């Protein structure tokens, strides 16, 4: 078995036969008009962190933009890969309901549609989720990797570890996630020009902490 190659691959990531096979399996979606990649959920779950980074970097070279993975929150078991702006246009929203993974949803529709189609009228008095900041995007990308490497670790401990890692990251890495966060926020402000972030009341924050503790127990 040949050793992994690091030549001619994006971002200096290790190229393995499995990574090349994964990218080849997605070849039908790679064309000049492709802006969002769709990956079957079962296939995505078999991918390790290196494979996910490899596919993301290859697709980022294709679209010439920073990209993120988001789960389809409308029903089908699939994951999208694309620039943040595509997931918050046309009625789309990016949320993090479990504190670990990003989900794309379209409010008011049960059928799955593409991220660039026109949205139905927005309901009135809808609470708009706060767009994720740079650290949240960074943390979500690495949460499962830390969890798998440290069985029994709690979400709070993972956040502490990743918080320290974030503080030690290079300016280039921090700038990458800041740009991704800015793109999501910019698209949200275009869609909701009157949006103003309203911090949770103390009672709401306590309830959220209790919910997160429950997630730790279930993990």
C-alpha positions as CSV (number, residue, x, y, z in Angstrom):
1,X,0.0,0.0,0.0
2,X,1.5,3.3,-1.1
3,X,2.1,6.0,1.5
4,X,-0.2,9.0,1.6
5,X,0.9,11.7,-0.8
6,X,1.0,15.4,0.0
7,X,1.8,16.6,-3.5
8,X,-0.5,18.8,-5.5
9,X,-3.3,18.8,-3.0
10,X,-5.1,21.8,-1.6
11,X,-3.9,23.4,1.6
12,X,-1.1,20.9,2.3
13,X,-3.6,18.3,3.5
14,X,-2.6,14.6,3.3
15,X,-4.0,13.0,0.1
16,X,-5.0,9.4,0.6
17,X,-6.6,7.0,-1.8
18,X,-9.8,7.2,0.2
19,X,-9.9,11.0,0.0
20,X,-9.3,10.9,-3.8
21,X,-12.1,8.3,-4.1
22,X,-14.5,10.5,-2.1
23,X,-13.8,13.5,-4.3
24,X,-14.1,11.4,-7.5
25,X,-17.5,10.1,-6.2
26,X,-18.7,13.8,-6.2
27,X,-17.4,14.6,-9.6
28,X,-20.8,14.8,-11.3
29,X,-21.6,17.8,-9.1
30,X,-18.4,19.6,-9.9
31,X,-19.0,21.9,-12.9
32,X,-18.8,25.7,-13.6
33,X,-22.3,26.3,-12.3
34,X,-21.9,24.4,-9.0
35,X,-21.9,26.6,-5.9
36,X,-23.2,24.2,-3.3
37,X,-22.2,20.5,-3.0
38,X,-24.7,17.9,-1.7
39,X,-23.3,14.9,0.3
40,X,-25.3,11.9,1.4
41,X,-25.6,11.8,5.2
42,X,-24.5,8.2,5.5
43,X,-21.4,8.9,3.4
44,X,-20.6,12.0,5.4
45,X,-20.7,10.0,8.6
46,X,-18.0,7.7,7.3
47,X,-15.7,10.6,6.6
48,X,-13.0,11.4,9.2
49,X,-11.8,15.0,9.9
50,X,-9.0,14.8,7.3
51,X,-11.4,13.7,4.6
52,X,-13.9,16.5,5.4
53,X,-11.1,19.1,5.3
54,X,-9.8,17.6,2.0
55,X,-13.2,17.8,0.3
56,X,-13.8,21.3,1.7
57,X,-10.4,22.6,0.4
58,X,-10.9,21.0,-3.0
59,X,-14.4,22.6,-3.3
60,X,-13.1,25.9,-2.0
61,X,-10.5,25.9,-4.8
62,X,-13.4,25.3,-7.2
63,X,-15.7,28.1,-6.0
64,X,-12.9,30.5,-4.8
65,X,-14.7,31.2,-1.5
66,X,-14.6,30.0,2.1
67,X,-17.0,27.1,2.6
68,X,-18.8,25.5,5.5
69,X,-20.7,22.2,6.1
70,X,-24.3,22.5,7.1
71,X,-26.9,19.7,7.7
72,X,-30.1,19.8,5.8
73,X,-32.6,20.7,8.5
74,X,-35.7,20.2,6.2
75,X,-35.8,16.4,6.5
76,X,-33.4,14.5,4.1
77,X,-30.3,13.0,5.6
78,X,-27.7,15.0,3.6
79,X,-25.1,17.7,4.2
80,X,-24.4,20.7,2.1
81,X,-21.0,22.3,1.5
82,X,-20.8,25.8,0.2
83,X,-20.1,29.5,0.9
84,X,-22.0,30.9,3.9
85,X,-23.9,33.4,1.8
86,X,-25.8,30.7,-0.1
87,X,-27.4,29.4,3.0
88,X,-28.9,32.7,4.2
89,X,-30.4,34.0,1.0
90,X,-33.8,33.3,-0.4
91,X,-35.4,32.6,3.0
92,X,-32.7,30.3,4.3
93,X,-31.3,30.3,7.8
94,X,-28.2,28.8,9.5
95,X,-28.8,27.7,13.1
96,X,-27.0,25.6,15.7
97,X,-29.8,23.9,17.8
98,X,-27.5,21.3,19.5
99,X,-24.5,23.5,20.0
100,X,-22.4,21.3,17.9
101,X,-23.5,21.2,14.2
102,X,-24.8,23.8,11.8
103,X,-28.2,23.3,10.2
104,X,-29.8,25.0,7.1
105,X,-33.5,25.4,7.3
106,X,-36.1,27.2,5.2
107,X,-38.9,28.6,7.4
108,X,-42.4,27.8,6.4
109,X,-41.7,25.0,3.9
110,X,-41.7,21.3,4.4
111,X,-40.4,20.3,1.0
112,X,-36.6,20.4,0.4
113,X,-35.6,23.2,-2.0
114,X,-32.3,24.5,-3.2
115,X,-30.6,27.3,-1.2
116,X,-31.0,29.8,-4.1
117,X,-34.7,29.7,-4.8
118,X,-37.1,32.4,-3.8
119,X,-38.5,32.2,-0.3
120,X,-42.2,32.4,0.7
121,X,-43.3,35.4,2.7
122,X,-41.8,35.5,6.2
123,X,-44.1,35.2,9.2
124,X,-44.5,38.2,11.4
125,X,-42.8,38.4,14.8
126,X,-40.3,35.7,14.0
127,X,-37.4,35.4,16.3
128,X,-34.2,35.6,14.3
129,X,-31.3,33.4,15.6
130,X,-28.1,35.3,16.3
131,X,-25.5,34.6,13.5
132,X,-22.6,32.5,14.7
133,X,-19.4,34.3,15.4
134,X,-15.9,33.3,14.3
135,X,-15.2,31.2,17.4
136,X,-18.5,29.3,17.2
137,X,-17.8,28.3,13.6
138,X,-14.3,27.2,14.6
139,X,-15.6,25.2,17.6
140,X,-18.3,23.5,15.6
141,X,-15.8,22.3,13.0
142,X,-13.7,20.7,15.7
143,X,-16.2,19.6,18.3
144,X,-16.7,16.0,17.2
145,X,-12.9,15.4,16.6
146,X,-12.2,16.4,20.2
147,X,-15.1,14.3,21.5
148,X,-14.0,11.2,19.6
149,X,-10.4,11.6,20.9
150,X,-11.6,12.0,24.5
151,X,-14.4,9.6,25.4
152,X,-16.5,10.8,28.3
153,X,-15.5,14.4,27.9
154,X,-18.4,16.9,28.5
155,X,-19.4,19.7,26.1
156,X,-18.3,22.2,28.7
157,X,-14.8,20.7,28.8
158,X,-14.7,20.6,25.0
159,X,-15.5,24.3,24.9
160,X,-12.7,25.0,27.3
161,X,-10.2,23.1,25.3
162,X,-11.2,24.6,22.0
163,X,-11.3,28.1,23.6
164,X,-7.7,27.7,24.6
165,X,-6.8,26.4,21.1
166,X,-8.6,29.3,19.5
167,X,-6.6,31.8,21.6
168,X,-3.4,30.2,20.3
169,X,-4.4,30.1,16.7
170,X,-2.5,32.1,14.1
171,X,-3.9,35.4,12.8
172,X,-4.5,33.7,9.4
173,X,-6.7,31.0,10.9
174,X,-8.7,33.5,13.0
175,X,-9.1,35.8,10.0
176,X,-10.5,32.9,7.9
177,X,-13.3,32.2,10.4
178,X,-13.9,35.9,11.0
179,X,-14.5,36.3,7.3
180,X,-16.9,33.4,7.2
181,X,-18.8,34.9,10.2
182,X,-18.9,38.3,8.5
183,X,-20.4,36.7,5.4
184,X,-23.2,35.1,7.3
185,X,-23.9,38.2,9.3
186,X,-23.9,40.4,6.1
187,X,-26.3,38.1,4.4
188,X,-28.6,38.1,7.4
189,X,-28.6,41.9,7.6
190,X,-29.5,42.1,3.9
191,X,-32.4,39.8,4.6
192,X,-33.4,41.4,7.9
193,X,-32.2,45.1,7.9
194,X,-33.9,45.8,11.2
195,X,-32.3,42.9,13.0
196,X,-30.9,43.8,16.5
197,X,-29.3,41.3,18.8
198,X,-31.1,41.1,22.1
199,X,-29.2,39.2,24.8
200,X,-31.1,36.5,26.8
201,X,-32.5,37.4,30.2
202,X,-30.7,35.7,33.2
203,X,-33.5,33.1,33.5
204,X,-33.3,32.2,29.9
205,X,-29.5,31.7,30.2
206,X,-29.9,29.4,33.2
207,X,-32.4,27.3,31.3
208,X,-30.1,27.1,28.3
209,X,-27.2,25.9,30.6
210,X,-29.4,23.2,32.1
211,X,-30.3,22.0,28.6
212,X,-26.7,21.9,27.6
213,X,-25.9,19.9,30.8
214,X,-28.6,17.4,29.8
215,X,-27.0,17.1,26.3
216,X,-23.7,16.3,28.0
217,X,-25.3,13.4,29.9
218,X,-26.9,12.1,26.7
219,X,-23.6,12.3,24.8
